[in-house]
């Protein structure tokens, strides 16, 4: 079934009406979700019409419809890609066996842990971004923020369906708990550290959607290979929506850089803080912070959990099926630099134990392409500044590299050197205060704040001047 049934209270393409018990459970969860949305979703914009896209099928062509909708009325639902006939597990110890359509008993707990961790990131990001609408630099950006928010909400629905459909009472309890945790709450925080970081300005938002949502892309790619077929099918469709989130971040940062370059050219290299622009050095610091924080989301460099998830067939490498490799990964090793006894040295690690690092390799490579995109903007404008992606060892809080200090090039340094130079590498309180001072709403049609350039084109063929949000 590929068509999405919008006649149901909960839109879906999983024939939900045929399972009355599950349908009732999800319909009981729905009011709690809406209460959470009104309390913790975008603040003060629930009564405004927003030009949003809504999935109408899971086919690659023509899957979305655009139109005005109030966010609480958005048709969140449950959408899985069509089941592939005779699909087999593509990696690990069960390679070649039929993909699981139900949860294998021996992997129930780790599979639930994987799903809950992924699920927890979705409402967390909405909570982090809930106040940004008040300082949106344009109606175009305001609409993009809300599109990201409603799709993160739908991704929560995707994971909650799996929990309630396949994990019984435990799954229902986990679904309730997902609405109880709060981003940044000291007593009941979200599971992963990056999702407890405050996002109070749009430069942070663009960095989050560039780097943290890109982590989400690679996590979903690895789960899309899962031997648990409903999870794989769910994640494949989620990737379709996730692409827009990264577009918002990448082009948003590019537009900030573009405007800063314009101001530098127009005013002969004057201090951008005097001109109301964001200095490129500050943009670099934000890139350093959010890319390093998002690096933590892949976990430790050497991980028994990663090995167990791969061996069990629960979580593969990104695009595992397309890789020309040994899909059991029993004999291969992964060479990496490790930190032991306060020193770096090279070591060969059993490949399965290095699966987090394999996935991080893909992430870093993708981030490098983004840095090239930023540098083309400065080059095109004749501005002598080059952005650099910090090394994966820089500013880590998870994994072996969290035990020492490293500069942005990945060199091991002592605490004194870190203290002396950290203000040049990461945003200071003064940097954050300056960026925050620029965050003044510009909600007039066709207008945009002075610190960011307009987009190259609008949404769904509409011009930039279109009324993307009716205020």
N, C-alpha and C positions, 0 to 999 in steps of 0.2 A: 504494500500500500504506500503510494507516494503522495497522493493528494491529502491535503490537510483538512480535516473536518472542522469547519468553523461553526457548525450548528450546535456543537456540544458546549457545555459550560466551560470546559477546559479543552481548547483546540488541540488536536493531536492527529497523528497518522499511525497510531499503534492499536487502533480498534479498542479504545479504552472502554467503550460502552458494553463490550462483551464480558468485562470483568467487573461486576458490580461492586464487589468488596473493595477492590483497588480504587475504583471510581469514587466510592463514598469516602475512602480515606483521603484521597487527594482533594476532594471537594471540601472536606473538613479542614484541611491544611490551608486551602486558598484564602479564607478570611484572615487567618493569622499572617499570611504573607502580605496581604493588602494592608493590614495594620502596620506591619513592619515597614512597608514602602512609604506609607503616609508619615510615619514617624522618623524614618532614617533615610528615605530617598531624597531626591532633589527638593530642597527647601523652598516652599512658597510658590511653586509653579504647577501644582497639580490641577489647577482649573484652567490652565492655558492650553490652547490648541497648538500642537507641535507637528511639523511636517516630518513624519517618521516613515521608515520602511518596515513592513511586516512580512514575514515569510508566508507565502501561499502555496509553496511546494518545496520539495527537497531536490528538484532537478537543477542541474547546473545552469540552465538557461531559463531566464524569466521566473526566478524563484521568489521575487519580492514585489510587493505592491507599495507605492508611496501615497500618502494622504495625511490629512490632519486628524489627530487623535489626542485626547487628553491622556496623560501618562497612566493614571490609575485605570483607564479603560483599555489600555493596550492589551492585545490578545496574546498574553503569554501562554505558551503551550509546550507540548512534548513532540519533538520531531526527530525521527531517526532516519538515516539513509536506508534504502531498501535492503532487505536481507540478501546476501550473496549465496546462491545455491551451492551446497557442498563445500562451503568455505572450510579450510583446514587451518590449524594453528601454524603460524609461520616461523616460529623460533622456539628456542629453549628445549627443555627435556621432553615436552609433549609434541614436538614438531611433527607435522603430518597427520596428527589425529584430528577428528572433527572439532571445529570450534564449539565452545560451550554455549548452549542457549540458556542454561541455568547455572547458578553459582556452584562450582565444585566444592564439596564439603570441606576438603582439606585446605582450601584457599579462601574460605569465607572471611576470616578476620583480616588478612592482608588486603583482600580486594575491597572490603568495606573501608579500610583505612585509606586506600588510594582514592576512592570515590569521595569520602568525607573531606579529605584534604583539598581535592580539586573543588568540591562544592563550596567550601568555606571561603575561597578566594573571591567568589562571585559577588555575594552581598557585601563583602569587606570593601571592595573597590567602590561600590555605590556609596557606602558610608563615608569613605575617605573624601569623596568628591561632592558631597551633598550641598555645600554652601557656594560652590563655584559659580552657579548661575547668577549670583548677585554681582559678579564682577566680570561677566563675559565681555570680551572685546568687540563682539559683533553678534548679530542674530544668527549668522552662519555658524559661528563657533558655539553659540548657545544650543542650537539644534544638534550639532555634532556631539556635544556633551550628553544631551538627553538621549540620543541614539545609542551611544555607548552604554549609558546607564540601563536603559530598558533591555538591551541585549545581554548585559551581565545578569539582569534579573531572569531572563529566559534561560540562561545557562544554569542558573540555580535550579530552575524547574527541571531541566534535563537531568541533573544529578539526583534531585529529590525523587523523580520518577523511578530511577534505578534503585534507590534506597528502599522506597516503599514497595516497589514491585517484587524485588528479589531478596529482601532481608527482613521481611515481616515486622515484628514488634521492634526489634533492634533498629531497623531502618526508619520506622516512624518516630522513634525517640531521637535518632540522629537528625531527622528532618526538623523536629521542633527545636533542637539545640542550635541548629544553623541560624535560627531567627533570634536566638538569645544572646549569642556572643556579639561583641561590639568592637569595631576597629579602634585601637588605642585605649581601650578600657583597661585600667590597671588590674582589676579583679577578674575580668572575664574577656580577655583579648581574643582576637582572631589567631588562628593556629600558626601562621607563618609571619615572621617579623616584618617583612616589607609591607604587609597589608595592615600594619599598625602605625605606619609612618603618616604624619599629617600631610594633607595636600591642600594648602590654603591659597595657592597662587597658580596661575595658568602655565607658568614655565614648568612647575612641578608636574602639572597634569600632562603636558605634552611629553615630558620625560618619562612619566609613568606609562603612558600609552605607547611610547616608543620602546622602552626597555622591559617593563614588567609585563606588558601584554605580549611582547615577543617571547618572553619566557613561557607565557601561556600557550603561544603557538607551538613551541617545541614539546611542551608537556602533552598537549593534545595530540601532536603527531605521534608521540611514543605510545599514548593510550589508544590511538586509532588502530594500532597493530595488535591490540590485546586479543588473547585467545578467548576472552569472555565477549562474545559477539555483540550483545546489546551495548556494552560500553564502547566498543570500537565503532559501531554504527552511529552512536550518539556523538562521539567526538569528531567524526568526519564532517557532520553537518555543522557542529560548533565552529570548526575551522573556517567555514564560509563566512560566518559573522565576525570572527576574530580579525580577519584581514582588514576590515574597515577600521577597527580600533587602532591598529598599527599605522594605517594611513593617516588617521587624525593626528597621531603623535609625530610621525616623521615629517609630514608636510607642515604641521604646526610649528615645530622647531625650525624648519627651513624658512618659514615666513618670519619668525622672530629674527633669525640671522639676516635674512634679506632686508628687513627694515633697518636693522642696525648698520648694515653696509651702506644703505641709501643715505642714512643720516651722516655717516662718516664722510661720504663723498660730497654731500651737499654742504657740509660745514667744515671742510678742510681738516678732518681728523680731530676735531674738538672732543672733549670729554663727553661721552654719551650720557652720563648722568646729568649733565647740564642741559641736554637736548631731549630728555625724556625717553631715551632708548635704553636697551639692555646691553651693557658691555659684553663683548664676545668672551672675555675672560670669565665673566659670571656664568654665561651659558655653559662654558667648558666645565666649570665647577659643578653645575647641576648635572651635567652628563656624567661626570665622575661619580657623583653620589648615587644617582639612580641606577646606573649600569652596574656599579659594584654591589649595591643592595640586591639587585635582581640576580646577580651571579650567585648569591647565597641560596636562591630558591631551588637550585639544582641539587643541593645537599653536599655532603662530604665527598672529597675526591676519591677515597677508597671506601666502599660501602658494601657491607654484607646485605643490607636491605635491597640495594639495587641488584646485587647478584641473585638474591632469592626471587625478586620480582621477575627478572629476566628468565631465570631457570624455570619458573613456574608457568611462564607464558602469559603473565599478566601485563607486563609493560615492556615493549621492545625498544629498539633504536628508532629514531625518526626515519620514516620511509623504509623500514626494515625489509619489506617485501621487494623493494626495487634494488637493494644493495647486492652486489656480487661478492658476498662474503660467506663464511661458515656461519650459518644461522643458529647453530648450537653454541658457538663461542666457548668450546671446552678447552681447546688446546692453545688458543691465541693469548698473547700478552699485549699490554699497553704500556709503552714507555712514557714515564712522566717524571717531572721534577717534584721531589717530595721534601718536606721540611722535617728533619730529624735531629734532635739534640742541638737545636738552634742553628742548623746549617742546611743549605740546599744541596741536594745531590740527585743524580738520575737513578731511576729504579724501574724495573720491569714488574708490572702488576698484572695478575690474572685478569683477563679482559672482562669477565663478568663482574668482577669487583670494581672495575673502572667505568661502568656504564653511565654513571652520572657525568663523568668527565667527557665521555664520548659525546653525550648530548650537549654538554657545555661547549665543546669544540664547534658544533654546528651553530650554536647561539652566537658565539664570539665572531665567527665568520660572517654571519648575517649582520651583526652590529657593525662590522668593518665596512660593509657596503653602505650603511647609513652614514658613517663618517665621511666616506668618499662623496656622498650626495651633499653634505654640508660644505665640504671643501670646494666643490664645484661652484657653490653659490658665492663664496668669498673670492674665488679666482675670477669668476665672471664679472664681479664688481671691482676688481683690481684692489682688493683689500688684502694686505699682507698679514694674514692670520690663518693658521691651519689647526683644525680640530684633531684631537688624538683620542683614540679609545684607550682607557686605562687598562693595564694588565689585569688579568683575572685574579692575581694575588692581592691587588690593591684594596685596602679598606674592607677586608672580609670579616664577617662575624660568625660564619659557619664554616666548618671544615678545618683542615690542618693549618691553613694560612691565617686563620683568626688568632693564632697563638703568637704571632709576631707582627712587626710593622714592615710595610713595603711601600716604596714610592710608586708613582703612576707607571713607571717603566718596569715594575716588578722586581726592583732591586731590594734586597734585604737591608734595612736600616735600623738604627737603634731608636729608643724612645725619645732621646734628646733631639735627634734630627727630625723625627716626626713632629714633635711639638713646635719646632722652629718653622717648619714649612707647611704644616697642615692648612693654615689659612690661605695659602696660595693654591691648594688642591681641592678643598671642599668648601661649600658655601659657609660664610661666617654669618653671625647674627646681623651684622651691618648689611651684608649682601641680601639676605632674606628680607630685611626691613625695607631696603630700597626697592626690590622687586615688588614687595607687597604694596608699596606706596603708589606704584603704577596701576594697581588693580582697581580701576574705576570703570564701572559698567558703561558700555557704549551700545545701547539697544535701539538706536534709531535706524530705520531701514536704509541700507546703502552706505552706512557710516561704519568706521572702524577705529579702534583705539590707536594712538600714535606710536605705540611700541611694537606693532606687528603689521606686516604687509597683508593686503587682501589675498584671497586664494586665486589660483590661476583660473578656476572655473567653479561653478556652483554645484549643487546636488541635484541629481536626476534631471540634468539638462536645464535647470533653472538658473537665472543669473544671480550674481552676488547680492543684488538689490532685492531679491525675492523676500517675501515675508515668511521666513522660516519658522518663526514663533510668533503667534498672535498675542501681543501683550495688551 
